[in-house]
């Protein structure tokens, strides 16, 4: 993990952090520089702190990458949710349309039943359905024949 390269911002933050302990250091490119005369123990402590700093920075960078991936996944899921909402709205509109068609057909069936009941009552035609249909067809043929005779 010591090979992890710090950003310029992170280098500046580390130098500032170490300066709080009264220790002078800086970076020349990616090379850490600490002038002599500050003691070998201080240098060892600073090197250790630098390694810990690099580990923390690497962990932060890794977490940032995970957050970016999760954010991309979130955007993908949001698009899927929007697509599913649109599909649901389309299905709901289709359902409403089909329900209206069914209701209209049921209304026509109910009207037909009222009409057939009325005709059966008027002409005393309480026979089974097929015989009734035959009687109605015969009446229609009679009406058509009468119309044809007057035209």
ROSE-4610 file (N, C-alpha, C; in Angstrom, 1 decimal, always signed):
// ROSE-4610
residu = [X/X/X/X/X/X/X/X/X/X/X/X/X/X/X/X/X/X/X/X/X/X/X/X/X/X/X/X/X/X/X/X/X/X/X/X/X/X/X/X/X/X/X/X/X/X/X/X/X/X/X/X/X/X/X/X/X/X/X/X/X/X/X/X/X/X/X/X/X/X/X/X/X/X/X/X/X/X/X/X/X/X/X/X/X/X/X/X/X/X/X/X/X/X/X/X/X/X/X/X/X/X/X/X/X/X/X/X/X/X/X/X/X/X/X/X/X/X/X/X/X/X/X/X/X/X/X/X/X/X/X/X/X/X/X/X/X/X/X/X/X/X/X/X/X/X/X/X/X/X/X/X/X/X/X/X/X/X/X/X/X/X/X/X/X/X/X/X/X/X/X/X/X/X/X/X/X/X/X/X/X/X/X/X/X/X/X/X/X/X/X/X/X/X/X/X/X/X/X/X/X/X/X/X/X/X/X/X/X/X/X/X/X/X/X/X/X/X/X/X/X/X/X/X/X/X/X/X/X/X/X/X/X/X/X/X/X/X/X/X/X/X/X/X/X/X/X/X/X/X/X/X/X/X/X/X/X/X/X/X/X/X/X/X/X/X/X/X/X/X/X/X/X/X/X/X/X/X/X/X/X/X/X/X/X/X/X/X/X/X/X/X/X/X/X/X/X/X/X/X/X/X/X/X/X/X/X/X/X/X/X/X/X/X/X/X/X/X/X/X/X/X/X/X/X/X/X/X/X/X/X/X/X/X/X/X/X/X/X/X/X/X/X/X/X/X/X/X/X/X/X/X/X/X/X/X/X/X/X/X/X/X/X/X/X/X/X/X/X/X/X/X/X/X/X/X/X/X/X/X/X/X/X/X/X/X/X/X/X/X/X/X/X/X/X/X/X/X/X/X/X/X/X/X/X/X/X/X/X/X/X/X/X/X/X/X/X/X/X/X/X/X/X/X/X/X/X/X/X/X/X/X/X/X/X/X/X/X/X/X/X/X/X/X/X/X/X/X/X/X/X/X/X]
num = [1/1/1/2/2/2/3/3/3/4/4/4/5/5/5/6/6/6/7/7/7/8/8/8/9/9/9/10/10/10/11/11/11/12/12/12/13/13/13/14/14/14/15/15/15/16/16/16/17/17/17/18/18/18/19/19/19/20/20/20/21/21/21/22/22/22/23/23/23/24/24/24/25/25/25/26/26/26/27/27/27/28/28/28/29/29/29/30/30/30/31/31/31/32/32/32/33/33/33/34/34/34/35/35/35/36/36/36/37/37/37/38/38/38/39/39/39/40/40/40/41/41/41/42/42/42/43/43/43/44/44/44/45/45/45/46/46/46/47/47/47/48/48/48/49/49/49/50/50/50/51/51/51/52/52/52/53/53/53/54/54/54/55/55/55/56/56/56/57/57/57/58/58/58/59/59/59/60/60/60/61/61/61/62/62/62/63/63/63/64/64/64/65/65/65/66/66/66/67/67/67/68/68/68/69/69/69/70/70/70/71/71/71/72/72/72/73/73/73/74/74/74/75/75/75/76/76/76/77/77/77/78/78/78/79/79/79/80/80/80/81/81/81/82/82/82/83/83/83/84/84/84/85/85/85/86/86/86/87/87/87/88/88/88/89/89/89/90/90/90/91/91/91/92/92/92/93/93/93/94/94/94/95/95/95/96/96/96/97/97/97/98/98/98/99/99/99/100/100/100/101/101/101/102/102/102/103/103/103/104/104/104/105/105/105/106/106/106/107/107/107/108/108/108/109/109/109/110/110/110/111/111/111/112/112/112/113/113/113/114/114/114/115/115/115/116/116/116/117/117/117/118/118/118/119/119/119/120/120/120/121/121/121/122/122/122/123/123/123/124/124/124/125/125/125/126/126/126/127/127/127/128/128/128/129/129/129/130/130/130/131/131/131/132/132/132/133/133/133/134/134/134/135/135/135/136/136/136/137/137/137/138/138/138/139/139/139/140/140/140/141/141/141/142/142/142/143/143/143/144/144/144/145/145/145/146/146/146/147/147/147/148/148/148/149/149/149/150/150/150/151/151/151]
x = [+0.8/+0.0/+0.9/+2.2/+3.0/+3.3/+2.9/+3.0/+1.9/+0.9/-0.2/+0.2/-0.2/+0.3/-0.8/-0.4/-1.3/-1.6/-2.8/-3.1/-2.4/-2.3/-1.6/-2.3/-3.6/-4.4/-4.0/-4.0/-3.7/-2.3/-1.3/+0.1/+0.1/-0.6/-0.6/-1.3/-2.3/-3.0/-2.1/-1.3/-0.4/+0.7/+1.3/+2.4/+1.8/+0.6/+0.0/-0.3/-0.7/-0.9/+0.4/+1.4/+2.7/+3.3/+3.0/+3.5/+2.9/+1.7/+1.1/+2.0/+2.8/+3.7/+5.1/+5.2/+6.4/+7.5/+7.1/+8.0/+7.9/+9.1/+9.1/+9.3/+8.4/+8.5/+7.8/+8.0/+7.4/+7.5/+6.9/+6.9/+7.6/+8.5/+9.0/+8.5/+7.5/+6.8/+6.1/+6.4/+5.8/+6.8/+8.0/+9.0/+8.8/+8.7/+8.6/+10.0/+10.0/+11.3/+11.1/+12.1/+12.1/+13.6/+13.9/+15.3/+15.9/+17.2/+17.8/+17.9/+18.2/+18.3/+17.0/+16.0/+14.8/+14.7/+15.7/+15.8/+15.3/+16.0/+15.6/+14.3/+14.0/+12.7/+11.6/+11.8/+10.7/+10.5/+11.6/+11.5/+10.7/+11.0/+10.3/+8.9/+8.5/+7.1/+6.4/+7.1/+6.5/+6.3/+7.3/+7.1/+6.0/+5.9/+4.7/+3.4/+3.3/+2.1/+1.8/+2.8/+2.6/+2.0/+2.5/+2.0/+0.5/+0.2/-1.2/-2.0/-1.5/-2.2/-2.5/-1.5/-1.7/-2.8/-2.8/-3.8/-5.2/-5.3/-6.6/-7.0/-6.1/-6.4/-6.9/-6.2/-6.5/-7.9/-8.2/-9.6/-10.6/-10.3/-11.3/-11.5/-10.4/-10.6/-11.4/-11.1/-11.9/-13.4/-13.6/-15.0/-15.7/-14.9/-15.4/-15.8/-15.0/-15.3/-16.5/-16.7/-17.9/-19.1/-19.0/-20.1/-20.5/-19.5/-19.7/-20.5/-20.0/-20.7/-22.1/-22.3/-23.6/-24.5/-24.0/-24.7/-25.2/-24.3/-24.6/-25.7/-25.6/-26.7/-28.0/-27.9/-29.1/-29.8/-29.0/-29.6/-30.2/-29.6/-30.1/-31.4/-31.5/-32.7/-33.8/-33.4/-34.4/-35.0/-34.2/-34.7/-35.7/-35.3/-36.1/-37.5/-37.4/-38.6/-39.5/-38.9/-39.7/-40.4/-39.6/-40.1/-41.3/-41.1/-42.2/-43.4/-43.2/-44.3/-45.1/-44.3/-45.0/-45.7/-45.1/-45.8/-47.1/-47.0/-48.2/-49.3/-48.9/-49.9/-50.5/-49.7/-50.3/-51.2/-50.9/-51.7/-53.0/-52.9/-54.1/-55.0/-54.5/-55.3/-56.0/-55.2/-55.8/-56.9/-56.6/-57.6/-58.9/-58.8/-60.0/-60.7/-60.0/-60.6/-61.4/-60.7/-61.3/-62.5/-62.4/-63.5/-64.7/-64.5/-65.6/-66.2/-65.4/-65.9/-66.8/-66.3/-67.1/-68.4/-68.3/-69.5/-70.5/-70.0/-70.9/-71.5/-70.7/-71.3/-72.3/-72.0/-73.0/-74.3/-74.2/-75.3/-76.2/-75.5/-76.2/-76.9/-76.2/-76.8/-78.0/-77.9/-79.0/-80.2/-79.9/-81.0/-81.6/-80.8/-81.3/-82.2/-81.8/-82.6/-83.9/-83.9/-85.1/-86.1/-85.4/-86.2/-86.8/-86.0/-86.5/-87.6/-87.4/-88.4/-89.7/-89.6/-90.7/-91.5/-90.7/-91.3/-92.0/-91.3/-91.9/-93.2/-93.2/-94.4/-95.5/-95.2/-96.2/-96.8/-96.0/-96.5/-96.7/-96.5/-96.6/-95.8/-94.5/-93.5/-92.6/-93.0/-92.1/-91.8/-90.9/-90.4/-88.9/-88.2/-86.8/-86.1/-84.8/-84.1/-84.0/-83.8/-83.7/-85.0/-86.1/-87.4/-87.7/-87.3/-87.6/-86.9/-85.6/-84.8/-85.4/-86.0/-86.6/-87.9/-88.6/-89.8/-89.4/-88.4/-87.9/-87.4/-86.6/-86.2/-87.3/-88.3/-89.5/-90.2/-90.3/-91.0/-90.2/-88.8/-88.0/-88.2/-88.2/-88.5/-89.8/-90.8/-92.2/-92.1/-91.4/-91.4/-90.6/-89.5/-88.8/-89.6/-90.4/-91.3/-92.3/-92.9/-93.9/-93.2/-92.0/-91.4/-91.1/-90.7/-90.4/-91.6/-92.8/-94.0/-94.5/-94.1/-94.5/-93.5/-92.4/-91.4/-91.6]
y = [-1.2/+0.0/+1.2/+1.1/+2.3/+2.8/+2.0/+2.5/+3.4/+3.5/+4.3/+5.8/+6.4/+7.8/+8.7/+9.7/+10.7/+11.8/+12.3/+13.5/+14.7/+15.7/+17.0/+17.5/+17.5/+18.0/+17.2/+15.8/+15.0/+15.2/+15.4/+15.7/+17.0/+18.0/+19.3/+19.1/+18.3/+18.1/+17.3/+16.4/+15.6/+16.5/+17.3/+18.3/+19.2/+19.7/+20.5/+19.7/+18.5/+17.7/+17.4/+17.1/+16.9/+18.2/+19.3/+20.6/+21.0/+20.4/+20.7/+20.1/+19.1/+18.5/+19.2/+20.3/+21.1/+20.4/+19.6/+18.9/+19.4/+19.7/+20.2/+19.1/+19.1/+18.1/+18.6/+18.0/+18.3/+17.2/+17.4/+16.4/+17.1/+16.3/+16.7/+15.7/+16.1/+15.1/+14.1/+12.9/+11.8/+11.4/+12.0/+11.7/+12.5/+11.8/+12.5/+13.0/+14.2/+14.8/+15.3/+14.9/+15.4/+15.7/+17.0/+17.4/+16.7/+16.5/+16.0/+17.0/+16.5/+17.4/+17.3/+16.6/+16.5/+15.2/+14.4/+13.2/+12.0/+10.9/+9.7/+9.1/+9.3/+8.9/+9.6/+11.0/+11.8/+11.3/+11.1/+10.6/+9.3/+8.4/+7.1/+7.3/+8.2/+8.4/+9.0/+10.0/+10.6/+9.7/+8.8/+7.8/+6.9/+6.5/+5.6/+6.3/+7.6/+8.4/+8.5/+8.7/+8.8/+7.5/+6.3/+5.1/+4.9/+5.3/+5.3/+6.2/+7.4/+8.4/+7.8/+7.1/+6.5/+5.4/+4.6/+3.6/+4.2/+5.3/+5.9/+6.5/+7.2/+7.8/+6.7/+5.5/+4.4/+3.9/+3.8/+3.4/+4.4/+5.6/+6.7/+6.6/+6.4/+6.3/+5.1/+4.0/+2.8/+3.0/+3.6/+3.9/+4.9/+5.8/+6.7/+6.0/+5.0/+4.1/+3.3/+2.8/+2.0/+2.9/+4.1/+5.1/+5.4/+5.6/+5.8/+4.7/+3.4/+2.3/+2.2/+2.4/+2.3/+3.4/+4.6/+5.7/+5.3/+4.7/+4.3/+3.2/+2.3/+1.3/+1.9/+2.9/+3.6/+4.3/+4.9/+5.6/+4.5/+3.4/+2.3/+1.8/+1.7/+1.2/+2.3/+3.5/+4.6/+4.6/+4.3/+4.2/+3.0/+1.9/+0.7/+1.0/+1.7/+2.0/+2.9/+3.9/+4.8/+4.0/+3.1/+2.2/+1.4/+0.8/+0.0/+0.8/+2.0/+2.9/+3.2/+3.5/+3.7/+2.5/+1.3/+0.1/-0.1/+0.2/+0.1/+1.0/+2.3/+3.3/+2.8/+2.2/+1.7/+0.6/-0.3/-1.5/-1.0/+0.0/+0.6/+1.2/+1.9/+2.5/+1.5/+0.4/-0.7/-1.4/-1.6/-2.2/-1.4/-0.1/+0.8/+0.7/+0.7/+0.6/-0.7/-1.8/-3.1/-3.2/-2.7/-2.7/-2.0/-0.8/-0.1/-0.9/-1.6/-2.4/-3.5/-4.2/-5.2/-4.7/-3.5/-2.9/-2.5/-2.0/-1.7/-3.0/-4.0/-5.3/-5.8/-5.7/-6.2/-5.4/-4.1/-3.2/-3.7/-4.0/-4.5/-5.8/-6.7/-8.0/-7.8/-6.9/-6.6/-6.0/-5.1/-4.6/-5.6/-6.5/-7.6/-8.5/-8.8/-9.7/-9.0/-7.7/-7.0/-7.0/-6.8/-6.8/-8.2/-9.2/-10.6/-10.9/-10.5/-10.8/-10.1/-8.8/-8.0/-8.7/-9.1/-9.8/-11.1/-11.9/-13.1/-12.9/-11.8/-11.5/-11.0/-10.2/-9.6/-10.7/-11.6/-12.7/-14.0/-14.1/-15.3/-16.4/-16.1/-17.0/-17.6/-18.2/-18.7/-20.2/-20.3/-21.6/-21.5/-22.7/-22.6/-21.7/-21.4/-20.4/-20.6/-21.9/-22.2/-22.0/-22.5/-22.3/-20.8/-20.1/-18.6/-17.9/-18.3/-17.8/-18.1/-19.3/-19.7/-18.8/-18.5/-17.7/-16.3/-15.7/-14.4/-14.3/-15.3/-15.3/-15.3/-16.1/-16.2/-14.9/-14.2/-12.9/-11.8/-11.9/-11.0/-11.2/-12.5/-12.8/-12.3/-12.5/-11.9/-10.4/-9.7/-8.3/-7.9/-8.6/-8.3/-8.5/-9.6/-9.9/-8.8/-8.3/-7.3/-6.0/-5.6/-4.4/-4.5/-5.7/-5.9/-5.7/-6.1/-6.0/-4.5/-3.6/-2.2/-1.4/-1.8/-1.0/-0.9]
z = [+0.0/+0.0/+0.0/+0.3/+0.3/-1.1/-2.1/-3.5/-3.9/-3.1/-3.4/-3.5/-4.6/-4.9/-4.4/-3.6/-3.1/-4.1/-4.0/-4.8/-4.3/-5.1/-4.6/-3.4/-3.4/-2.2/-1.0/-1.1/+0.0/+0.5/-0.4/+0.0/+0.8/+0.4/+1.1/+2.5/+2.5/+3.8/+4.8/+4.2/+5.1/+5.6/+4.8/+5.2/+6.3/+6.1/+7.1/+8.5/+8.3/+9.5/+10.3/+9.6/+10.2/+10.8/+10.2/+10.7/+12.0/+12.3/+13.6/+14.8/+14.5/+15.4/+15.4/+14.7/+14.6/+13.7/+12.8/+12.0/+10.6/+10.0/+8.6/+7.6/+6.6/+5.5/+4.3/+3.1/+1.9/+0.9/-0.2/-1.3/-2.5/-3.2/-4.4/-5.4/-6.1/-7.0/-6.1/-6.3/-5.4/-4.3/-4.2/-3.3/-2.0/-0.9/+0.4/+0.9/+1.3/+1.8/+3.2/+4.1/+5.4/+5.7/+5.9/+6.1/+7.4/+7.4/+8.5/+9.7/+10.8/+12.0/+12.8/+12.4/+13.2/+14.0/+13.9/+14.6/+13.9/+14.1/+13.5/+13.9/+15.2/+15.7/+15.1/+15.0/+14.4/+12.9/+12.2/+10.8/+10.8/+11.7/+11.7/+12.0/+12.9/+13.2/+12.0/+11.4/+10.2/+9.1/+8.8/+7.8/+8.1/+9.3/+9.7/+9.5/+9.9/+9.7/+8.2/+7.4/+6.0/+5.4/+5.9/+5.5/+5.9/+7.1/+7.6/+6.8/+6.5/+5.7/+4.3/+3.7/+2.4/+2.4/+3.5/+3.7/+3.8/+4.5/+4.7/+3.4/+2.7/+1.4/+0.4/+0.4/-0.5/-0.2/+1.1/+1.5/+1.1/+1.3/+0.8/-0.7/-1.4/-2.9/-3.3/-2.6/-2.8/-2.5/-1.4/-1.1/-2.1/-2.6/-3.6/-4.9/-5.2/-6.4/-6.2/-5.0/-4.6/-4.7/-4.2/-4.2/-5.7/-6.5/-7.9/-8.6/-8.3/-8.8/-8.3/-7.0/-6.4/-7.0/-7.2/-7.8/-9.3/-10.0/-11.4/-11.3/-10.3/-10.2/-9.8/-8.9/-8.5/-9.7/-10.5/-11.7/-12.6/-12.8/-13.6/-13.0/-11.7/-11.0/-11.1/-11.0/-11.2/-12.6/-13.6/-15.0/-15.1/-14.5/-14.5/-13.8/-12.7/-12.0/-12.8/-13.5/-14.4/-15.5/-16.1/-17.1/-16.6/-15.4/-14.9/-14.5/-14.1/-13.8/-15.1/-16.2/-17.5/-17.9/-17.8/-18.2/-17.4/-16.1/-15.2/-15.6/-15.9/-16.4/-17.7/-18.6/-19.9/-19.6/-18.7/-18.4/-17.7/-16.9/-16.2/-17.2/-18.2/-19.2/-20.1/-20.4/-21.2/-20.4/-19.1/-18.2/-18.2/-18.1/-18.0/-19.4/-20.5/-21.8/-21.9/-21.6/-21.7/-20.7/-19.5/-18.6/-19.2/-19.8/-20.4/-21.6/-22.4/-23.4/-22.8/-21.8/-21.1/-20.6/-19.9/-19.4/-20.5/-21.6/-22.8/-23.3/-23.4/-23.9/-22.9/-21.7/-20.7/-20.8/-21.0/-21.1/-22.3/-23.4/-24.6/-24.3/-23.6/-23.3/-22.4/-21.4/-20.5/-21.3/-22.3/-23.1/-24.0/-24.5/-25.3/-24.5/-23.2/-22.4/-22.1/-21.8/-21.6/-22.8/-24.0/-25.2/-25.4/-25.3/-25.5/-24.5/-23.3/-22.2/-22.6/-23.0/-23.4/-24.6/-25.6/-26.8/-26.3/-25.5/-25.0/-24.3/-23.4/-22.7/-23.6/-24.6/-25.4/-26.3/-26.8/-27.7/-27.0/-25.7/-25.0/-25.6/-25.7/-26.4/-25.3/-24.3/-23.3/-23.6/-24.6/-25.0/-24.9/-25.2/-25.0/-26.0/-25.7/-26.5/-28.0/-28.4/-29.8/-30.5/-30.0/-30.6/-30.6/-29.6/-29.6/-30.7/-30.9/-32.0/-33.3/-33.5/-34.8/-35.0/-33.9/-34.1/-34.5/-33.8/-34.1/-35.6/-36.0/-37.4/-38.4/-38.1/-38.9/-39.0/-37.8/-37.8/-38.6/-38.5/-39.3/-40.7/-41.1/-42.6/-43.0/-42.2/-42.5/-42.7/-41.8/-41.9/-43.2/-43.5/-44.7/-45.9/-45.9/-47.1/-47.2/-46.1/-46.1/-46.6/-46.2/-46.7/-48.2/-48.6/-50.0/-50.9/-50.3/-51.1/-51.2/-50.3/-50.4/-51.1/-51.4/-52.1/-53.5]
